[in-house]
Amino acid sequence: MSLFQEFKKFAVKGNVIDMAVGIIIGAAFGKITTSLVNGIIMPPIGVIIGNVDFTQLSWVIQEATADQPAVMINYGDFLQTVINFIIIAFSVFILVKFMNKLKKKEEAAPAKPAAPSKEEVLLAEIRDLLASQNQQPNPDTNKVPETHL
């Protein structure tokens, strides 16, 4: 089998396509979460702390000179990224927990009894006919015979 054929077989498998869809949705979810953190969560936290803009938080290692910019550690961006991660991780945790709960409900749900097969229906009809014949009165004695089923 050629390398191209092996790759084609691998790429067309359902698991690979499901994984690709998951990655695309995850990337979009990451952008939504980043927007949520940067635009909605961090501004009120900054106001509560004292009008701090987290994106501007940094530690200057070396001041700027005429020919070189300042060397800084931008820990504000890092804090926002950590908060993004926590929100995404919590969201995924809740999603997985919800999916596991649905799986348990499916597994715990009692299975509906299967409809009887044609043979079973036919045998039941024969049984009922035999039982009804045994319940008819005997014309000689006018008594119903006893059945021992």
N, C-alpha and C positions, 0 to 999 in steps of 0.2 A: 504494500500500500504506500503510495507516495505521501510526502509530507503535506502537500496541499489537500489531499483527500482526508488525511487524518485530522488536519485542522478544520476542514469543513464539517466532518462528523462531530468534532468537539464543539464547534461554534453553534451548530444547529440544535444541540441537545437542549431540552427544556430548562435544565438547571442553570445553564450559562445565560440564557435569555432572562430568566427570573432574576439572576444575580445582577445583570446589567440594568434591568428595570429598577431594582432596589438601590443600586448605586446612583442612578440618575435622580430618583426620588429623594434619596438621602442628601445629595448635593443641593437640591432645591430646598429641602427642609433646613439644611445648614444655613443657607442664605436667609431664609425667613427668620430663623432663630437669631442670626447675627443682627438683622434689622430690628428685631424685637429688643434685644439687649441694648444695642447702640442708641436706638431712637426712643424707647419707651421705659425700659427698666433703669438704665444708668443715669439719665438726667434727674429723676426724682431722688435717687440715692445721692447724687452729687449735691443737690440742693440741701438735703438733710445733713450731709457732712459739712456743708459750708461753701456752697457754690463752687464745687470742685468739678472740673471737666476731666474725666478719667483719661481721655485720649491725650491730654496734655501732661499727665504725670510722668515725670522722668527724673533721672538722677544724672547730673552732669559730672562726667569723669574728667573731661578736659575742656576748658573754656575755648570759645571760638577765637581764632586769631585772624589777622588780615587776609591770610592766604589759605586758611583751613577752617572748615566748619567745626562746631562743637561736637565733642564725642559724648553721647548720652546713652543711658540705658532707659528705654521707654517701657517702664513697668505698668503704665496705665493701659496700654494696648494688651499687655499680657493679662492683666486682671479681667478685662472685657472678654478675652478669649477663654479664660478659665470659666467665667460665668456662662459663656456660650456652651462650653463643653458640659457643664453641670446641667444646664437646661436640656440639652440634647440627650445626655445620658439618662436623665430622669424620664424624659418623654419616651425613649426607647424602652426603658424599664417598665413603664406603665403599659405600653403597647404589648410587650411580650407577656406581661402578667395577664392582660385582658385576653390575649390569644390562647394562653394556657387554660384560662378559665373556660373559654368557649370549647376547647378540646375536651376538657373534663366533662362538661355538660353533654357533649356528643357521645362520649364513651359511656357515661352513666345513664343516658336515656335508654329506656327499655326498648328492645327491638320489637317491631310490630310482628305479630305472628303471621307466618306466610299463609297465603290462601291455599286451601286444600287442592291437591292435584286432581286431575280428571278421574284417575283411578280411585282416589279416596272418596270422591263424590259418588261415583258409581257403587262402590262397596257400601257406603252409607245408605244409599237408596235400596240396595238389595237387602241389607240388614233390616231396614224399616219395613220392607214388604214381607219379609219372613216373619217379623214380629207381629205384623197386622194379621197375617194368615193364622198364626198360632193363637190369636186372641178371638177369632171368630168362633161362635158357638157350634158345637157338634150337633148336626141335624138329628141324630138318633136320640141323644140324651138332653139336648137343649142346654148343655153346660159348656162353659168356657174352659178349655183345657189349660192346665198349669204349664207354665213355661219355665224351663231351667236353663237360662242363658248365662 
